[in-house]
């Protein structure tokens, strides 16, 4: 991954705007999602042919960001593509 082509953010509004502009939705990995625990979160792109959204469950942005903060995550993304990766804030810097 070329970090020079990517942006790192923890800003909730920026993440949501970027995701929605690319058709992204907040999601949890189905096998880890339970009522008391959101589990592993992702941004899914259901209209993308490469998306693996069959293993994901859509969740609310509130649930997504609660887990995002709980796990101290950051989003690495490319502004003009659907490339994104959730990483620990510690490793993002």
Chimera marker file (.cmm) of the C-alpha trace (Angstrom):
<marker_set name="trace">
<marker id="1" x="0.000" y="0.000" z="0.000" r="1" g="1" b="0" radius="0.5"/>
<marker id="2" x="1.407" y="3.388" z="-0.976" r="1" g="1" b="0" radius="0.5"/>
<marker id="3" x="0.579" y="5.583" z="2.011" r="1" g="1" b="0" radius="0.5"/>
<marker id="4" x="1.330" y="8.687" z="-0.098" r="1" g="1" b="0" radius="0.5"/>
<marker id="5" x="-1.761" y="7.953" z="-2.200" r="1" g="1" b="0" radius="0.5"/>
<marker id="6" x="-3.906" y="7.327" z="0.878" r="1" g="1" b="0" radius="0.5"/>
<marker id="7" x="-5.453" y="9.473" z="3.582" r="1" g="1" b="0" radius="0.5"/>
<marker id="8" x="-5.763" y="8.483" z="7.234" r="1" g="1" b="0" radius="0.5"/>
<marker id="9" x="-8.635" y="9.812" z="9.336" r="1" g="1" b="0" radius="0.5"/>
<marker id="10" x="-10.560" y="9.241" z="12.529" r="1" g="1" b="0" radius="0.5"/>
<marker id="11" x="-13.151" y="11.931" z="11.715" r="1" g="1" b="0" radius="0.5"/>
<marker id="12" x="-16.593" y="10.319" z="11.785" r="1" g="1" b="0" radius="0.5"/>
<marker id="13" x="-18.241" y="12.786" z="9.398" r="1" g="1" b="0" radius="0.5"/>
<marker id="14" x="-15.422" y="12.488" z="6.868" r="1" g="1" b="0" radius="0.5"/>
<marker id="15" x="-15.574" y="8.675" z="6.995" r="1" g="1" b="0" radius="0.5"/>
<marker id="16" x="-19.349" y="8.589" z="6.560" r="1" g="1" b="0" radius="0.5"/>
<marker id="17" x="-19.291" y="11.130" z="3.680" r="1" g="1" b="0" radius="0.5"/>
<marker id="18" x="-16.519" y="9.245" z="1.871" r="1" g="1" b="0" radius="0.5"/>
<marker id="19" x="-18.236" y="5.865" z="2.317" r="1" g="1" b="0" radius="0.5"/>
<marker id="20" x="-21.663" y="7.080" z="1.210" r="1" g="1" b="0" radius="0.5"/>
<marker id="21" x="-20.191" y="8.866" z="-1.817" r="1" g="1" b="0" radius="0.5"/>
<marker id="22" x="-18.851" y="5.463" z="-2.944" r="1" g="1" b="0" radius="0.5"/>
<marker id="23" x="-21.994" y="3.508" z="-2.014" r="1" g="1" b="0" radius="0.5"/>
<marker id="24" x="-20.488" y="2.209" z="1.234" r="1" g="1" b="0" radius="0.5"/>
<marker id="25" x="-22.448" y="1.158" z="4.292" r="1" g="1" b="0" radius="0.5"/>
<marker id="26" x="-21.374" y="0.353" z="7.856" r="1" g="1" b="0" radius="0.5"/>
<marker id="27" x="-21.208" y="-3.376" z="8.503" r="1" g="1" b="0" radius="0.5"/>
<marker id="28" x="-20.097" y="-6.083" z="10.894" r="1" g="1" b="0" radius="0.5"/>
<marker id="29" x="-18.677" y="-9.484" z="10.011" r="1" g="1" b="0" radius="0.5"/>
<marker id="30" x="-21.719" y="-11.734" z="10.449" r="1" g="1" b="0" radius="0.5"/>
<marker id="31" x="-19.887" y="-14.509" z="12.276" r="1" g="1" b="0" radius="0.5"/>
<marker id="32" x="-18.681" y="-12.041" z="14.948" r="1" g="1" b="0" radius="0.5"/>
<marker id="33" x="-21.851" y="-9.947" z="15.284" r="1" g="1" b="0" radius="0.5"/>
<marker id="34" x="-23.967" y="-10.668" z="18.354" r="1" g="1" b="0" radius="0.5"/>
<marker id="35" x="-26.578" y="-8.615" z="20.125" r="1" g="1" b="0" radius="0.5"/>
<marker id="36" x="-24.219" y="-7.660" z="22.952" r="1" g="1" b="0" radius="0.5"/>
<marker id="37" x="-21.122" y="-7.223" z="20.740" r="1" g="1" b="0" radius="0.5"/>
<marker id="38" x="-20.902" y="-5.583" z="17.319" r="1" g="1" b="0" radius="0.5"/>
<marker id="39" x="-17.831" y="-7.650" z="16.484" r="1" g="1" b="0" radius="0.5"/>
<marker id="40" x="-15.453" y="-6.922" z="13.639" r="1" g="1" b="0" radius="0.5"/>
<marker id="41" x="-16.505" y="-3.863" z="11.648" r="1" g="1" b="0" radius="0.5"/>
<marker id="42" x="-16.038" y="-3.088" z="7.971" r="1" g="1" b="0" radius="0.5"/>
<marker id="43" x="-17.339" y="-0.709" z="5.349" r="1" g="1" b="0" radius="0.5"/>
<marker id="44" x="-19.179" y="-2.748" z="2.735" r="1" g="1" b="0" radius="0.5"/>
<marker id="45" x="-19.868" y="-1.774" z="-0.844" r="1" g="1" b="0" radius="0.5"/>
<marker id="46" x="-22.895" y="-3.884" z="-1.843" r="1" g="1" b="0" radius="0.5"/>
<marker id="47" x="-22.961" y="-2.662" z="-5.453" r="1" g="1" b="0" radius="0.5"/>
<marker id="48" x="-19.315" y="-3.522" z="-6.083" r="1" g="1" b="0" radius="0.5"/>
<marker id="49" x="-18.640" y="-6.802" z="-7.907" r="1" g="1" b="0" radius="0.5"/>
<marker id="50" x="-15.512" y="-7.348" z="-5.765" r="1" g="1" b="0" radius="0.5"/>
<marker id="51" x="-17.375" y="-6.808" z="-2.502" r="1" g="1" b="0" radius="0.5"/>
<marker id="52" x="-17.549" y="-9.698" z="-0.067" r="1" g="1" b="0" radius="0.5"/>
<marker id="53" x="-20.742" y="-8.344" z="1.490" r="1" g="1" b="0" radius="0.5"/>
<marker id="54" x="-22.312" y="-11.805" z="1.705" r="1" g="1" b="0" radius="0.5"/>
<marker id="55" x="-20.407" y="-12.333" z="4.962" r="1" g="1" b="0" radius="0.5"/>
<marker id="56" x="-21.381" y="-8.926" z="6.346" r="1" g="1" b="0" radius="0.5"/>
<marker id="57" x="-24.429" y="-7.539" z="8.145" r="1" g="1" b="0" radius="0.5"/>
<marker id="58" x="-25.362" y="-3.903" z="7.785" r="1" g="1" b="0" radius="0.5"/>
<marker id="59" x="-25.285" y="-1.995" z="11.087" r="1" g="1" b="0" radius="0.5"/>
<marker id="60" x="-26.030" y="1.632" z="11.954" r="1" g="1" b="0" radius="0.5"/>
<marker id="61" x="-23.400" y="4.345" z="11.723" r="1" g="1" b="0" radius="0.5"/>
<marker id="62" x="-23.862" y="4.794" z="15.489" r="1" g="1" b="0" radius="0.5"/>
<marker id="63" x="-22.932" y="1.149" z="16.146" r="1" g="1" b="0" radius="0.5"/>
<marker id="64" x="-20.055" y="1.386" z="13.681" r="1" g="1" b="0" radius="0.5"/>
<marker id="65" x="-18.535" y="4.481" z="15.270" r="1" g="1" b="0" radius="0.5"/>
<marker id="66" x="-19.045" y="3.198" z="18.804" r="1" g="1" b="0" radius="0.5"/>
<marker id="67" x="-16.978" y="0.128" z="17.921" r="1" g="1" b="0" radius="0.5"/>
<marker id="68" x="-14.543" y="2.286" z="15.910" r="1" g="1" b="0" radius="0.5"/>
<marker id="69" x="-13.798" y="4.341" z="19.043" r="1" g="1" b="0" radius="0.5"/>
<marker id="70" x="-13.827" y="1.358" z="21.410" r="1" g="1" b="0" radius="0.5"/>
<marker id="71" x="-11.111" y="-0.312" z="19.341" r="1" g="1" b="0" radius="0.5"/>
<marker id="72" x="-9.173" y="2.953" z="18.661" r="1" g="1" b="0" radius="0.5"/>
<marker id="73" x="-9.334" y="2.523" z="14.891" r="1" g="1" b="0" radius="0.5"/>
<marker id="74" x="-8.483" y="4.816" z="11.998" r="1" g="1" b="0" radius="0.5"/>
<marker id="75" x="-9.555" y="4.587" z="8.359" r="1" g="1" b="0" radius="0.5"/>
<marker id="76" x="-6.945" y="4.525" z="5.613" r="1" g="1" b="0" radius="0.5"/>
<marker id="77" x="-8.642" y="5.336" z="2.310" r="1" g="1" b="0" radius="0.5"/>
<marker id="78" x="-8.153" y="6.711" z="-1.181" r="1" g="1" b="0" radius="0.5"/>
<marker id="79" x="-10.355" y="9.705" z="-1.895" r="1" g="1" b="0" radius="0.5"/>
<marker id="80" x="-11.298" y="8.737" z="-5.451" r="1" g="1" b="0" radius="0.5"/>
<marker id="81" x="-11.653" y="4.972" z="-5.071" r="1" g="1" b="0" radius="0.5"/>
<marker id="82" x="-13.350" y="2.406" z="-2.846" r="1" g="1" b="0" radius="0.5"/>
<marker id="83" x="-10.028" y="1.373" z="-1.321" r="1" g="1" b="0" radius="0.5"/>
<marker id="84" x="-10.193" y="1.471" z="2.462" r="1" g="1" b="0" radius="0.5"/>
<marker id="85" x="-8.752" y="-0.344" z="5.422" r="1" g="1" b="0" radius="0.5"/>
<marker id="86" x="-9.479" y="-0.078" z="9.126" r="1" g="1" b="0" radius="0.5"/>
<marker id="87" x="-6.254" y="-0.041" z="11.137" r="1" g="1" b="0" radius="0.5"/>
<marker id="88" x="-5.270" y="0.666" z="14.716" r="1" g="1" b="0" radius="0.5"/>
<marker id="89" x="-4.590" y="4.324" z="15.350" r="1" g="1" b="0" radius="0.5"/>
<marker id="90" x="-1.228" y="3.355" z="16.745" r="1" g="1" b="0" radius="0.5"/>
<marker id="91" x="-0.126" y="1.700" z="13.489" r="1" g="1" b="0" radius="0.5"/>
<marker id="92" x="-1.560" y="4.528" z="11.356" r="1" g="1" b="0" radius="0.5"/>
<marker id="93" x="1.006" y="7.039" z="12.590" r="1" g="1" b="0" radius="0.5"/>
<link id1="1" id2="2" r="1" g="1" b="0" radius="0.2"/>
<link id1="2" id2="3" r="1" g="1" b="0" radius="0.2"/>
<link id1="3" id2="4" r="1" g="1" b="0" radius="0.2"/>
<link id1="4" id2="5" r="1" g="1" b="0" radius="0.2"/>
<link id1="5" id2="6" r="1" g="1" b="0" radius="0.2"/>
<link id1="6" id2="7" r="1" g="1" b="0" radius="0.2"/>
<link id1="7" id2="8" r="1" g="1" b="0" radius="0.2"/>
<link id1="8" id2="9" r="1" g="1" b="0" radius="0.2"/>
<link id1="9" id2="10" r="1" g="1" b="0" radius="0.2"/>
<link id1="10" id2="11" r="1" g="1" b="0" radius="0.2"/>
<link id1="11" id2="12" r="1" g="1" b="0" radius="0.2"/>
<link id1="12" id2="13" r="1" g="1" b="0" radius="0.2"/>
<link id1="13" id2="14" r="1" g="1" b="0" radius="0.2"/>
<link id1="14" id2="15" r="1" g="1" b="0" radius="0.2"/>
<link id1="15" id2="16" r="1" g="1" b="0" radius="0.2"/>
<link id1="16" id2="17" r="1" g="1" b="0" radius="0.2"/>
<link id1="17" id2="18" r="1" g="1" b="0" radius="0.2"/>
<link id1="18" id2="19" r="1" g="1" b="0" radius="0.2"/>
<link id1="19" id2="20" r="1" g="1" b="0" radius="0.2"/>
<link id1="20" id2="21" r="1" g="1" b="0" radius="0.2"/>
<link id1="21" id2="22" r="1" g="1" b="0" radius="0.2"/>
<link id1="22" id2="23" r="1" g="1" b="0" radius="0.2"/>
<link id1="23" id2="24" r="1" g="1" b="0" radius="0.2"/>
<link id1="24" id2="25" r="1" g="1" b="0" radius="0.2"/>
<link id1="25" id2="26" r="1" g="1" b="0" radius="0.2"/>
<link id1="26" id2="27" r="1" g="1" b="0" radius="0.2"/>
<link id1="27" id2="28" r="1" g="1" b="0" radius="0.2"/>
<link id1="28" id2="29" r="1" g="1" b="0" radius="0.2"/>
<link id1="29" id2="30" r="1" g="1" b="0" radius="0.2"/>
<link id1="30" id2="31" r="1" g="1" b="0" radius="0.2"/>
<link id1="31" id2="32" r="1" g="1" b="0" radius="0.2"/>
<link id1="32" id2="33" r="1" g="1" b="0" radius="0.2"/>
<link id1="33" id2="34" r="1" g="1" b="0" radius="0.2"/>
<link id1="34" id2="35" r="1" g="1" b="0" radius="0.2"/>
<link id1="35" id2="36" r="1" g="1" b="0" radius="0.2"/>
<link id1="36" id2="37" r="1" g="1" b="0" radius="0.2"/>
<link id1="37" id2="38" r="1" g="1" b="0" radius="0.2"/>
<link id1="38" id2="39" r="1" g="1" b="0" radius="0.2"/>
<link id1="39" id2="40" r="1" g="1" b="0" radius="0.2"/>
<link id1="40" id2="41" r="1" g="1" b="0" radius="0.2"/>
<link id1="41" id2="42" r="1" g="1" b="0" radius="0.2"/>
<link id1="42" id2="43" r="1" g="1" b="0" radius="0.2"/>
<link id1="43" id2="44" r="1" g="1" b="0" radius="0.2"/>
<link id1="44" id2="45" r="1" g="1" b="0" radius="0.2"/>
<link id1="45" id2="46" r="1" g="1" b="0" radius="0.2"/>
<link id1="46" id2="47" r="1" g="1" b="0" radius="0.2"/>
<link id1="47" id2="48" r="1" g="1" b="0" radius="0.2"/>
<link id1="48" id2="49" r="1" g="1" b="0" radius="0.2"/>
<link id1="49" id2="50" r="1" g="1" b="0" radius="0.2"/>
<link id1="50" id2="51" r="1" g="1" b="0" radius="0.2"/>
<link id1="51" id2="52" r="1" g="1" b="0" radius="0.2"/>
<link id1="52" id2="53" r="1" g="1" b="0" radius="0.2"/>
<link id1="53" id2="54" r="1" g="1" b="0" radius="0.2"/>
<link id1="54" id2="55" r="1" g="1" b="0" radius="0.2"/>
<link id1="55" id2="56" r="1" g="1" b="0" radius="0.2"/>
<link id1="56" id2="57" r="1" g="1" b="0" radius="0.2"/>
<link id1="57" id2="58" r="1" g="1" b="0" radius="0.2"/>
<link id1="58" id2="59" r="1" g="1" b="0" radius="0.2"/>
<link id1="59" id2="60" r="1" g="1" b="0" radius="0.2"/>
<link id1="60" id2="61" r="1" g="1" b="0" radius="0.2"/>
<link id1="61" id2="62" r="1" g="1" b="0" radius="0.2"/>
<link id1="62" id2="63" r="1" g="1" b="0" radius="0.2"/>
<link id1="63" id2="64" r="1" g="1" b="0" radius="0.2"/>
<link id1="64" id2="65" r="1" g="1" b="0" radius="0.2"/>
<link id1="65" id2="66" r="1" g="1" b="0" radius="0.2"/>
<link id1="66" id2="67" r="1" g="1" b="0" radius="0.2"/>
<link id1="67" id2="68" r="1" g="1" b="0" radius="0.2"/>
<link id1="68" id2="69" r="1" g="1" b="0" radius="0.2"/>
<link id1="69" id2="70" r="1" g="1" b="0" radius="0.2"/>
<link id1="70" id2="71" r="1" g="1" b="0" radius="0.2"/>
<link id1="71" id2="72" r="1" g="1" b="0" radius="0.2"/>
<link id1="72" id2="73" r="1" g="1" b="0" radius="0.2"/>
<link id1="73" id2="74" r="1" g="1" b="0" radius="0.2"/>
<link id1="74" id2="75" r="1" g="1" b="0" radius="0.2"/>
<link id1="75" id2="76" r="1" g="1" b="0" radius="0.2"/>
<link id1="76" id2="77" r="1" g="1" b="0" radius="0.2"/>
<link id1="77" id2="78" r="1" g="1" b="0" radius="0.2"/>
<link id1="78" id2="79" r="1" g="1" b="0" radius="0.2"/>
<link id1="79" id2="80" r="1" g="1" b="0" radius="0.2"/>
<link id1="80" id2="81" r="1" g="1" b="0" radius="0.2"/>
<link id1="81" id2="82" r="1" g="1" b="0" radius="0.2"/>
<link id1="82" id2="83" r="1" g="1" b="0" radius="0.2"/>
<link id1="83" id2="84" r="1" g="1" b="0" radius="0.2"/>
<link id1="84" id2="85" r="1" g="1" b="0" radius="0.2"/>
<link id1="85" id2="86" r="1" g="1" b="0" radius="0.2"/>
<link id1="86" id2="87" r="1" g="1" b="0" radius="0.2"/>
<link id1="87" id2="88" r="1" g="1" b="0" radius="0.2"/>
<link id1="88" id2="89" r="1" g="1" b="0" radius="0.2"/>
<link id1="89" id2="90" r="1" g="1" b="0" radius="0.2"/>
<link id1="90" id2="91" r="1" g="1" b="0" radius="0.2"/>
<link id1="91" id2="92" r="1" g="1" b="0" radius="0.2"/>
<link id1="92" id2="93" r="1" g="1" b="0" radius="0.2"/>
</marker_set>
